[in-house]
Amino acid sequence: MSSLSMPQPVVPSSQADGDAGKADLVLEGGGVKGIGLVGAVNKLRDGDYPHIQRVAGTSAGAIVAALIAARMPAQRMEEVMRSLDYQKFQDGGLLTRFGLPGKALEILRHGGIYKTDYLHRWMTEQLQGRTWRDFKYTDPGADSTLPENQRYRLVVIVSDISRGRMLRLPWDYRELCDRDPDDIPVADAVVASAAIPFFFRAQHLTCGLAQKHQKLTLTDGGSLSCYPIDIFDRNDGERSRWPTLGVKLSARQALAAQWNAINNPFEIFKRLFATMSSAHDNSHIDQESVQARTVFVDTTGVSATDFDLNEETRDKLFSNGQDAAAKFLADWDWEKWQNTYQKKSEGSATRSPESAGV
């Protein structure tokens, strides 16, 4: 893998002795709406934050996060996401040709309607087959207090439904599965995070000897946390040296605007699943400190599984992302946010218990 190793970041001389222009990012999942993430992230990178240090994401957010962590240039990332044929993700088996009955049988037999073969090949190609070894994080010129297992540029959120818990990959590979992340392709985790329950077949991970080679079933990280905004927050009593900013694929809404009519059993099931998957994140979004560091991209009218997304809608989502980030940067003040919220959030129970930070 040496020929695929990523180059270390080149820090401009003006940044060598400081942390201006640096930020960590957290990207929400949202299926085909991910082009909105690209618009927002590119605007952030073109604006005040050209030096993205670490990035975490769920589902579509994991896909975009992986491209950022692989140091794909902004223009290239836009081209890749605009040219992506989402319909190829609907990689169905023979039974899917028989309409709803066939799809129901695919769910019964395989746990999901569509395979993830095309998505995995595409992701592997974009990342050039890199493993987590190529995503090691080195904080130049700083005495970092990050634990060894967290020294990576990318974190992918995955739901381990075998044990009913959230995995933060690669952080949890060793402790929770007795596997060395450095030898595991990054595409494996990204595809697992993007495997929408029932829509895509779940992924599998075989653990090491200490875990008795048990086979875990992994699926969309959004089932447990679609927007883990606190993942990079410090809890060691020190102020962060740069901000963690989030991009959320929804317009900023008041609680009263989130009411949904429920008129049948199917709608009850759908809303129950949505409530369970979003309850954890909503507890964060309701906090002023989280809202103040979140870019809200309006994706109204677009579903995560609209795989026949037309070019006009893609352009609109991308433009909405750009506009949302521009508006955010116009009002954002990192020092003011720290003075207002950081002391209040230190030691918060919502933080990762072992996270230290940079």
Disulfide bonds with the S-S distance in Angstrom:
Cys177-Cys207 2.00
